[in-house]
């Protein structure tokens, strides 16, 4: 009986302690017009799925890891087979509870295409990635804390054309870290800059050194050339197509043709030089004719006059 009474007393003490912990202790002095402090909520539930297909090179993989480090609200996934249809990516996003997607599509271990998609309704944008420099390759002095929220800086040219305004909205939703995200830090220490030049979008990442505006580049660097904008997610109508886009295979072929033309031109020039030498009159060295039999002075005068007439 004594043991049962002890157990009951212990339970009663534990319940009293729990009730005391749940009570909210109000301050002794408080103003009547002071607003009640509310706990900040994580309202923006944007999640980005970042992964690649089989066939990307080591440099493309390092770039993908750099982008994942920049986005605390990003999720990674295994590589996708090239044989599968791109529409499967929407199902992968649904399984991972993500509503945005960045897909790295590699070709021939040298060409990289990047997809930005709003899953599952769209739109989706296909880019050709050029001039890739990862943060490990650059070895720059800038640095930022992992998980910090970046400022997004856009060029004025994003307001000039409707396709660039759509791209800006997509970049804001993907690269903008949601406020009060569990994995994010509650401060800003870097800037993601997007600028348009030569029908391409140049990406740069800078560290904010001082309040005066001093910055230092962190990395990575890459250039996005937009190819097409689709109405759906990895499918649908083509809303816009880049008229200035040239495929990487075509550019390589043009460079080869230029080298071939250079070789043929050199060959033609050598042949023309040889024919010119054959057609030119044969000139005897003047020393040979001077030291033959006869008057040396008269022969010298004759050779000088002959050379004057020739030139």
Rosetta blueprint (number, residue, H / E / L):
1 X L
2 X H
3 X H
4 X H
5 X H
6 X H
7 X H
8 X H
9 X H
10 X H
11 X H
12 X H
13 X H
14 X H
15 X H
16 X H
17 X H
18 X H
19 X H
20 X H
21 X H
22 X H
23 X L
24 X L
25 X L
26 X L
27 X L
28 X L
29 X L
30 X L
31 X L
32 X L
33 X L
34 X L
35 X L
36 X L
37 X L
38 X L
39 X L
40 X L
41 X L
42 X L
43 X L
44 X L
45 X L
46 X L
47 X L
48 X E
49 X E
50 X E
51 X E
52 X E
53 X E
54 X L
55 X L
56 X L
57 X L
58 X H
59 X H
60 X H
61 X H
62 X H
63 X H
64 X H
65 X H
66 X H
67 X H
68 X H
69 X H
70 X H
71 X L
72 X L
73 X L
74 X E
75 X E
76 X E
77 X L
78 X L
79 X L
80 X E
81 X L
82 X L
83 X L
84 X L
85 X L
86 X L
87 X L
88 X H
89 X H
90 X H
91 X H
92 X H
93 X H
94 X H
95 X H
96 X L
97 X L
98 X L
99 X L
100 X E
101 X E
102 X E
103 X E
104 X E
105 X E
106 X E
107 X E
108 X L
109 X L
110 X L
111 X E
112 X E
113 X E
114 X E
115 X E
116 X E
117 X E
118 X E
119 X L
120 X L
121 X L
122 X L
123 X L
124 X E
125 X E
126 X E
127 X E
128 X E
129 X E
130 X E
131 X E
132 X E
133 X E
134 X L
135 X H
136 X H
137 X H
138 X H
139 X L
140 X L
141 X L
142 X L
143 X L
144 X L
145 X L
146 X L
147 X L
148 X L
149 X L
150 X L
151 X E
152 X E
153 X E
154 X E
155 X L
156 X H
157 X H
158 X H
159 X H
160 X L
161 X L
162 X H
163 X H
164 X H
165 X H
166 X H
167 X H
168 X H
169 X H
170 X H
171 X H
172 X H
173 X H
174 X H
175 X H
176 X L
177 X L
178 X L
179 X L
180 X L
181 X L
182 X L
183 X L
184 X L
185 X L
186 X L
187 X L
188 X L
189 X L
190 X E
191 X E
192 X E
193 X E
194 X E
195 X E
196 X E
197 X E
198 X L
199 X L
200 X E
201 X E
202 X E
203 X E
204 X E
205 X E
206 X E
207 X E
208 X E
209 X L
210 X L
211 X L
212 X L
213 X L
214 X L
215 X E
216 X E
217 X E
218 X L
219 X L
220 X L
221 X E
222 X E
223 X E
224 X E
225 X E
226 X E
227 X E
228 X E
229 X E
230 X E
231 X L
232 X L
233 X L
234 X L
235 X L
236 X L
237 X L
238 X E
239 X E
240 X E
241 X E
242 X L
243 X L
244 X L
245 X L
246 X L
247 X L
248 X H
249 X H
250 X H
251 X H
252 X H
253 X H
254 X H
255 X H
256 X H
257 X H
258 X H
259 X H
260 X H
261 X H
262 X H
263 X H
264 X H
265 X H
266 X H
267 X H
268 X H
269 X H
270 X H
271 X H
272 X H
273 X H
274 X H
275 X H
276 X H
277 X H
278 X H
279 X H
280 X L
281 X L
282 X L
283 X L
284 X L
285 X L
286 X H
287 X H
288 X H
289 X H
290 X H
291 X L
292 X L
293 X L
294 X L
295 X L
296 X H
297 X H
298 X H
299 X H
300 X H
301 X H
302 X H
303 X H
304 X H
305 X H
306 X H
307 X H
308 X H
309 X H
310 X H
311 X L
